Amino acid sequence: MDFIIYTTKVCPYCVRAKDLLKSKGFEYREVDVSGKDEMRELLVLTTGMKTVPQIFDCRDGKDMHVGGYDDLVKYLG
């Protein structure tokens, strides 16, 4: 697995991020945090962000926080 992406069911940017990762040939694990307040709180504590998607690059085994969709676009160049 190359990336972890935290999403919700109604997030258009989550769909865009997943489509971008697929188009670049990356594998990802999706974690749907819809209605899961504890997971959302943990995500906020971890990233400092309240929005989704929140994306982590796991390729080097470090789970580096990339950010949201716009950040992913820049990150993948």
C-alpha positions as a Markdown table, in Angstrom:
| # | Residue | x | y | z |
|---|---|---|---|---|
| 1 | Met | 0.0 | 0.0 | 0.0 |
| 2 | Asp | 1.3 | 3.4 | -1.0 |
| 3 | Phe | -1.1 | 5.8 | 0.7 |
| 4 | Ile | -3.7 | 6.0 | 3.4 |
| 5 | Ile | -6.6 | 8.4 | 2.7 |
| 6 | Tyr | -9.2 | 9.4 | 5.3 |
| 7 | Thr | -12.5 | 10.2 | 3.8 |
| 8 | Thr | -16.2 | 10.7 | 4.3 |
| 9 | Lys | -19.1 | 9.4 | 2.1 |
| 10 | Val | -20.1 | 12.9 | 0.8 |
| 11 | Cys | -16.8 | 14.5 | 0.0 |
| 12 | Pro | -16.1 | 15.3 | -3.6 |
| 13 | Tyr | -12.5 | 16.1 | -2.9 |
| 14 | Cys | -12.1 | 12.6 | -1.5 |
| 15 | Val | -13.3 | 11.1 | -4.7 |
| 16 | Arg | -10.9 | 13.3 | -6.7 |
| 17 | Ala | -8.0 | 12.3 | -4.5 |
| 18 | Lys | -8.8 | 8.6 | -4.9 |
| 19 | Asp | -9.1 | 9.1 | -8.7 |
| 20 | Leu | -5.8 | 10.9 | -8.8 |
| 21 | Leu | -4.0 | 8.1 | -6.9 |
| 22 | Lys | -5.6 | 5.5 | -9.1 |
| 23 | Ser | -4.6 | 7.4 | -12.3 |
| 24 | Lys | -1.0 | 7.5 | -11.1 |
| 25 | Gly | -1.0 | 3.8 | -10.3 |
| 26 | Phe | -0.8 | 4.0 | -6.6 |
| 27 | Glu | -2.5 | 1.7 | -4.2 |
| 28 | Tyr | -4.2 | 3.2 | -1.2 |
| 29 | Arg | -6.2 | 2.2 | 1.9 |
| 30 | Glu | -9.4 | 4.2 | 2.5 |
| 31 | Val | -10.5 | 4.9 | 6.0 |
| 32 | Asp | -14.1 | 6.3 | 6.1 |
| 33 | Val | -14.5 | 8.5 | 9.1 |
| 34 | Ser | -18.2 | 9.3 | 8.4 |
| 35 | Gly | -20.1 | 9.4 | 11.8 |
| 36 | Lys | -17.0 | 8.3 | 13.7 |
| 37 | Asp | -16.4 | 11.2 | 16.1 |
| 38 | Glu | -13.4 | 9.5 | 17.9 |
| 39 | Met | -11.6 | 8.9 | 14.6 |
| 40 | Arg | -12.3 | 12.4 | 13.4 |
| 41 | Glu | -10.9 | 13.8 | 16.7 |
| 42 | Leu | -7.8 | 11.6 | 16.4 |
| 43 | Leu | -7.3 | 12.8 | 12.8 |
| 44 | Val | -7.5 | 16.5 | 14.0 |
| 45 | Leu | -5.0 | 15.8 | 16.8 |
| 46 | Thr | -2.7 | 14.0 | 14.3 |
| 47 | Thr | -2.9 | 16.5 | 11.4 |
| 48 | Gly | -4.3 | 19.7 | 12.9 |
| 49 | Met | -6.9 | 19.6 | 10.1 |
| 50 | Lys | -10.7 | 19.2 | 10.4 |
| 51 | Thr | -11.3 | 18.6 | 6.8 |
| 52 | Val | -11.2 | 15.5 | 4.6 |
| 53 | Pro | -9.5 | 14.0 | 2.7 |
| 54 | Gln | -6.4 | 13.7 | 4.8 |
| 55 | Ile | -3.7 | 11.8 | 3.0 |
| 56 | Phe | -0.6 | 10.0 | 4.2 |
| 57 | Asp | 2.3 | 8.7 | 2.1 |
| 58 | Cys | 3.2 | 5.3 | 3.4 |
| 59 | Arg | 5.8 | 4.3 | 0.8 |
| 60 | Asp | 8.8 | 4.7 | 3.1 |
| 61 | Gly | 7.0 | 3.2 | 6.1 |
| 62 | Lys | 6.8 | 6.6 | 7.8 |
| 63 | Asp | 3.2 | 7.5 | 7.2 |
| 64 | Met | 4.1 | 11.1 | 6.2 |
| 65 | His | 1.2 | 13.5 | 6.2 |
| 66 | Val | 0.7 | 15.0 | 2.8 |
| 67 | Gly | -2.5 | 17.0 | 3.5 |
| 68 | Gly | -5.7 | 17.3 | 1.5 |
| 69 | Tyr | -6.5 | 17.1 | -2.2 |
| 70 | Asp | -4.8 | 20.3 | -3.3 |
| 71 | Asp | -1.7 | 19.3 | -1.4 |
| 72 | Leu | -1.7 | 15.8 | -3.0 |
| 73 | Val | -1.9 | 17.4 | -6.5 |
| 74 | Lys | 1.2 | 19.5 | -5.7 |
| 75 | Tyr | 3.0 | 16.6 | -3.9 |
| 76 | Leu | 2.6 | 14.2 | -6.9 |
| 77 | Gly | 3.6 | 17.0 | -9.3 |
